[in-house]
Amino acid sequence: MSKDEAPMEEPGYGIGAVARRLGVPAPTLRTWNLRYGIGPSRRSAGGHRRYDGADLRRLEEMNRLIHEGVAPADAAREALRLTLEQEPAADPGPRAERAAQAPAATVPSAAMLARAAVALDGRVLDRGLSAALGRHGVAWTWERLVLPVFETISRNQARTGAGIEVEHVFSDRVMAALAPLLARPAAPVNERLVLLACAEDEQHSLPVYALAAVLATRNRVECRVLGARTPYGALGEAIRTLSPGVVFVWSQQRDTGDLAPLGGLPASRPPYRLVVGGPGWWGAGPRRLVRVTSLDEAVAAAVR
């Protein structure tokens, strides 16, 4: 038996055994060691370099990250954060304690998420969006990741005339990531709801849900979302029923963005603030209307 084929129960693993276990060529493992310092940390009695359990965990993490699109240098940096103490040999304690000891998930780049969307890889999208939302919040994730990925998808569609399935998969996973964040805050700061809806026949509803998630998680504002393609008659009935403090309406496309019908929305006592967002709006609307052009402006208009 060669030194690289030592039984796994012996202290330390040779590079051949590690290469077979990870499916990574031995020359690549040597390169990772030389370039990024992620390599064997022990020596055998004969002076040969050996990988221990912590080394293996780091290499497994680096290999996983690279397969998800992370650059090798960044993957190595994340993997080197793993320590032997994160998996104690003694009783690991309750599951919650083990989760607290686990390394934080890696926040992907927009390019990585775009590649996952093109591959229709919902698992990678879910993990990346969850990591970003957990570490940076909704607004950062929306502006730094979600919008750039949609821009990339739109450019590819314009160039190739294809890719609707990519847009749909990415939209679906973004919606799934936002959904748990839309719950009513434990102690809302607003007595009157913020009511959010899309313009009549407008099907692009994700910006509405992103705004509601920011308001709920960052500002403790209770919202009610009516969603896509809300007829103005239905929006009017919701205004009469709920007496909201703010009504926000989104239009993504010019075909749905005529401001004139908003003049027919019912008045209420006390009055509500009418806010519109999105690039689709055109024409003349009610005098009381407030128009916003960014997520930050929409949040400010809702909480003012």
C-alpha angles and dihedrals in degrees: 000000000000124000089255092056099056113145112269090239092063117094108273132003129247121235093253093056092047092048091053093046094051099033089235120130115249093238088057091052089052090050091051089052094049098042103034106019093240104133146096116334101186138063129217123231087266092055097256119143112251135190116230129200094275091050089053093051091051092049092047090052093047091049091049093050093049090052088054091055103265115145112253094244092052092043091053092049091053093044093051089063089072113099134188090247091066089075107036118199092224127070103317093212127220120349091248091059091050090050090052090053094050118103117260115263115258116256107227128221122247089252091055092050090047091054090049090050092051088051089049087233103162093175093060091043091052093049094046096046092046091051092049095046092047095049104033108017134234101298094051092045092048096048101035100038117010099047095044091050091051089049090053092048091049092050091051091049091050091049099044105021088230139086105086088133089057091053092048095049093048092046091050094052093046090052091049090051093049097044097081090051095059096075120121110273115250092243110017116205094211126077092196122051128247105233116206129189144152121248117266109288092006108133100179099096105153094096089057092053092045090054091048091050092051092048092049100043102033104028103026090233118155113228139182117210121202093182134203127000097010110180111228089235090058091046089052092052090050090052091053092047100044103029091212124199093222132024115198121190125187129206120182100172132047091233089067099036107085105134095199097085090058087071087070095061111115123259121235140197114265092028123241129225111249111212127179128192138178137068096269100077122110140153130038123317137180116310092239092058120121117203122204129189104193142037091251091053091049092051091048092050091050097049099036 
